[in-house]
Amino acid sequence: MSSIREMTENNEKLILCENATLCVNSRGRKREEEKCALRTDFQRDRDRIIHSKAFRRLKHKTQVFLSPESDHYRTRLTHTLEVAQIARTLARALRLNEDLTEAIALGHDLGHTPFGHAGERALAELLPFEFTHYEQSVRVCEKLEKDGKGLNLTYEVLNGIDRHTKGAFADTLEGRVVRFADRIAYINHDIDDAIRAGVISGEQIPKEIVEHLGNNKSARISTLVNSIVKNSGADIAMDKETEKYYDMLHEFLFDAVYKNPVAKSEETKVFGIIEGLFNYYIKNPDKLGREYLQIVEAEGEKRAIADYIAGMTDHYAITVYSDIYIPKAWTI
């Protein structure tokens, strides 16, 4: 009798398009494992990511606004869930492998630093080696989770995570779908949050963008998703007209929000916090946890400190910084 997993794998062959990534054709894991009777390898990868400590920490990491007072602003976790939703919609419509797509989407920001991209830039400036959140996400999956054993994910999931934002495109169409979904999600929800915060108004979005993409978040996402569905085949693509206004919306977001002094007023403090933590642990590497001391021995202090700081949530980074540098009231 076939296992449920084998039936699922057979269904993939019948349902998915010819350019989709079949689980049975996966390049596999670095360490071989016995197959699950119920789940395909890509389903297992998705579950491992969801159950990881790094995934749970995303709920306390900045998306775009540092320490917002309202509960309705996005965090790195809600961003991740919105990316996964858009990516799955695309994958289903294009008859690609939804499980692979979802696993990549859920894991794409696991290595993100506290304080969003401001934290990433600050940490990168302090290190003698290149540091990016996407490479760190792969490192979390391969080495840092499960006390240094890593999650042992499949090649296709790691490749999609590594290439979700810059440089070469992923080897799979599923990974390329996530790259589009990530950008569609953050462009639209960061604008949505900025409007809620009063940093910009919807009327500031250029009229020609509104006319071509839509006059609200949902309409814009629908326009972009439908363009990808209609124009993808051997690769993932939008029509040129929609892509033109998609890029214009991205430029508007950077100028109106990411460079806005009101929205980014607190970011000037981020470098001081990250630098303060970094310098403290350079002088006191013995204060790192046991698993990071193993990294000190194998790869050096700065690599271990980068891993430790990158894994912090916003609140934890502020708490540790305060414990180190802020005098406490004397109690009797």
C-alpha positions in Angstrom: 0.0 0.0 0.0 1.2 3.5 -0.9 1.8 5.9 2.0 0.0 9.2 2.2 3.2 10.9 1.2 3.6 8.8 -1.9 0.0 9.5 -2.9 0.7 13.2 -2.5 3.8 12.9 -4.6 1.8 11.1 -7.3 -0.9 13.8 -7.2 1.8 16.5 -7.8 2.7 14.7 -11.0 -0.9 14.9 -12.2 -1.8 18.4 -11.0 1.3 20.6 -11.2 2.5 22.2 -14.4 5.5 21.0 -16.4 7.8 23.7 -14.9 6.8 23.1 -11.3 9.2 21.5 -8.9 8.1 18.0 -8.0 9.1 16.9 -4.5 10.4 13.6 -5.8 12.9 15.5 -8.0 14.3 17.5 -5.0 18.1 17.6 -4.7 17.5 16.6 -1.1 19.1 17.4 2.2 22.7 17.6 3.2 22.0 14.9 5.7 19.8 12.1 4.5 16.8 11.2 6.6 14.1 8.6 6.6 11.0 9.7 4.7 7.9 10.7 6.5 4.8 8.5 5.9 2.5 11.5 5.9 4.4 14.5 4.6 6.5 15.3 1.6 10.0 16.8 2.2 8.7 20.3 1.3 5.9 19.9 3.8 8.3 18.8 6.5 10.5 21.9 5.7 7.5 24.2 6.2 6.7 22.6 9.5 10.2 22.8 10.8 10.4 26.5 10.0 7.1 27.2 11.7 8.2 25.3 14.8 11.6 27.0 14.9 12.6 29.5 17.6 13.7 32.0 14.9 10.2 32.0 13.5 8.6 32.8 16.9 11.0 35.7 17.4 9.8 37.4 14.2 6.7 38.6 16.1 8.9 41.0 18.1 11.0 42.3 15.2 10.5 45.5 13.4 9.0 45.6 9.9 9.3 49.3 9.1 8.2 51.3 12.2 10.2 50.9 15.4 8.2 50.1 18.5 4.8 51.3 17.3 2.2 52.0 19.9 -0.7 50.5 17.9 -1.3 46.8 17.7 -2.2 47.1 14.0 1.3 47.9 12.5 3.1 45.1 10.8 5.9 43.1 12.4 8.4 40.9 10.7 6.1 38.0 11.5 2.9 39.5 10.0 5.0 40.5 6.9 6.1 36.9 6.6 2.5 35.6 6.7 1.4 38.2 4.1 4.2 37.1 1.8 3.2 33.5 2.3 -0.4 34.2 1.4 0.4 36.1 -1.8 3.0 33.5 -2.8 0.6 30.6 -2.3 -2.1 32.4 -4.3 0.4 32.8 -7.1 1.6 29.2 -6.8 -1.9 27.7 -6.9 -2.9 29.8 -9.9 0.2 28.9 -11.8 0.0 25.2 -10.7 3.4 25.4 -9.0 4.3 23.5 -5.8 2.5 25.3 -3.0 4.3 23.5 -0.3 7.7 24.5 -1.6 6.5 28.0 -2.1 5.1 28.3 1.4 8.2 26.9 3.0 10.5 29.5 1.2 8.1 32.3 2.1 7.8 31.4 5.8 11.6 31.1 6.1 12.8 34.0 4.0 13.3 36.4 6.9 14.4 34.1 9.7 17.8 35.7 9.9 16.5 39.3 10.0 18.1 41.5 12.7 16.3 43.6 15.3 15.1 47.0 14.2 14.6 46.0 10.6 16.9 47.1 7.8 18.4 49.8 10.1 19.6 47.0 12.3 20.9 45.1 9.3 22.9 48.1 8.1 24.3 48.8 11.5 25.5 45.3 12.1 27.0 45.1 8.6 29.1 48.2 9.2 30.7 46.6 12.2 31.7 43.4 10.6 34.8 42.5 8.6 32.8 40.2 6.4 29.6 40.7 4.4 26.4 40.5 6.3 22.9 40.3 4.8 19.6 39.2 6.3 19.0 36.6 3.5 22.4 34.9 4.0 21.8 35.0 7.7 18.4 33.4 7.2 20.2 30.5 5.4 22.7 30.3 8.3 19.9 30.1 10.8 18.4 27.2 8.9 21.7 25.4 8.4 23.6 26.0 11.6 22.0 28.1 14.3 18.7 26.3 15.0 18.4 23.2 17.1 21.6 23.9 19.1 23.8 24.0 16.1 22.4 21.1 14.2 20.2 23.3 12.0 16.9 22.3 10.4 18.4 20.3 7.6 16.1 21.7 4.9 16.0 20.7 1.3 18.2 22.4 -1.3 15.3 24.0 -3.0 14.0 25.8 0.2 17.4 27.0 1.1 18.1 28.3 -2.4 14.8 30.1 -2.5 15.5 31.8 0.9 19.0 32.8 -0.2 17.8 34.4 -3.4 14.5 36.0 -2.3 15.7 39.6 -2.6 18.9 40.4 -4.5 21.3 38.9 -7.0 20.7 35.8 -9.0 17.2 34.4 -9.2 16.2 31.2 -7.4 16.7 27.9 -9.3 13.0 27.1 -9.0 9.9 29.0 -10.2 8.6 28.7 -6.7 11.5 30.6 -5.3 11.0 33.3 -7.9 7.4 33.6 -7.0 8.4 34.3 -3.4 10.8 37.1 -4.6 7.8 38.8 -6.3 5.5 38.1 -3.4 7.9 39.6 -0.9 8.2 42.9 -2.8 4.4 43.1 -3.5 3.7 42.5 0.2 6.1 45.0 1.7 5.5 47.8 -0.9 1.8 47.7 -0.2 1.7 47.0 3.6 4.4 49.5 4.3 2.5 52.2 2.5 -0.6 51.0 4.4 1.2 51.4 7.7 2.6 54.8 6.7 -0.9 56.0 5.9 -2.2 54.7 9.3 0.7 56.5 11.0 -0.1 59.8 9.3 3.4 59.8 7.7 1.8 60.1 4.2 -1.7 60.2 2.9 -3.2 58.1 0.1 -3.6 61.2 -2.0 0.2 61.5 -2.2 0.5 58.4 -4.3 1.0 59.6 -7.9 -2.2 59.7 -9.8 -0.9 57.6 -12.7 0.1 54.8 -10.3 -3.4 54.8 -8.8 -5.0 54.7 -12.3 -3.0 51.7 -13.4 -2.6 49.7 -10.2 -5.6 50.7 -8.1 -6.6 53.1 -5.4 -6.1 50.9 -2.3 -3.9 48.1 -1.0 -6.2 45.3 -2.0 -6.7 46.6 -5.5 -3.0 47.1 -6.1 -2.1 43.6 -4.9 -4.9 42.1 -7.1 -3.5 44.0 -10.1 0.0 42.9 -9.5 -0.9 39.2 -8.8 -3.2 39.0 -11.9 -0.4 40.4 -14.1 2.0 37.7 -12.9 -0.5 34.9 -13.4 -1.3 36.1 -16.9 2.3 36.6 -18.0 4.2 33.8 -16.4 5.2 30.5 -18.1 8.7 29.3 -18.3 9.6 32.1 -15.9 7.8 34.4 -13.5 7.0 37.8 -15.0 4.6 40.8 -15.2 3.6 42.6 -18.3 5.9 45.6 -19.0 3.2 48.2 -18.4 2.3 46.9 -14.9 6.0 46.3 -14.0 6.7 50.0 -14.9 4.1 51.2 -12.4 5.1 48.6 -9.9 8.7 50.0 -10.0 7.3 53.5 -9.7 5.3 52.5 -6.6 8.5 51.1 -5.1 10.4 54.4 -5.8 7.5 56.3 -4.2 7.7 54.1 -1.1 11.4 54.7 -0.7 11.2 58.5 -1.1 8.0 59.0 0.9 8.4 56.5 3.7 11.9 54.9 4.0 13.6 58.3 3.7 11.0 60.2 5.6 12.5 61.9 8.7 9.3 61.5 10.6 9.0 57.8 9.9 12.7 57.2 10.5 13.3 59.5 13.4 14.1 56.7 15.9 16.4 54.9 13.5 19.3 57.3 14.4 19.4 55.5 17.8 19.7 52.0 16.3 23.4 52.2 15.3 24.3 53.2 18.9 22.5 50.2 20.4 23.9 47.7 17.9 27.4 49.1 18.2 27.2 49.2 22.0 26.1 45.5 22.1 28.8 44.6 19.6 31.6 46.3 21.5 30.5 44.8 24.8 30.6 41.3 23.5 34.0 41.8 21.8 35.4 42.7 25.2 33.3 40.0 27.0 32.8 37.0 24.6 32.4 34.8 27.7 29.0 36.5 28.2 27.6 34.8 25.1 25.5 31.7 25.5 27.0 28.2 25.3 26.0 27.6 21.7 27.7 30.9 20.7 30.9 30.0 22.5 31.1 27.0 20.2 30.9 29.4 17.2 33.6 31.5 18.8 35.9 28.5 18.8 35.1 27.4 15.3 34.6 30.7 13.4 35.8 33.5 15.6 34.3 36.1 18.0 32.8 38.5 15.4 30.9 35.7 13.6 29.4 34.5 16.9 28.5 38.0 18.0 26.9 38.7 14.7 24.8 35.6 15.1 23.8 36.5 18.6 22.8 40.1 17.9 21.0 39.2 14.7 18.9 36.7 16.6 17.7 39.3 19.2 14.2 40.8 19.1 13.9 44.6 19.3 12.8 44.4 23.0 15.5 42.0 24.0 18.2 44.1 22.3 17.0 47.2 24.2 16.8 45.3 27.5 20.3 43.9 27.2 21.7 47.3 26.1 20.0 48.9 29.1 21.3 46.3 31.5 24.9 46.9 30.3 25.0 50.7 29.9 22.1 52.3 31.9 22.7 52.8 35.6 20.1 51.3 37.9 18.5 53.0 40.8 20.1 52.1 44.2 17.7 50.2 46.4 18.1 49.5 50.1 
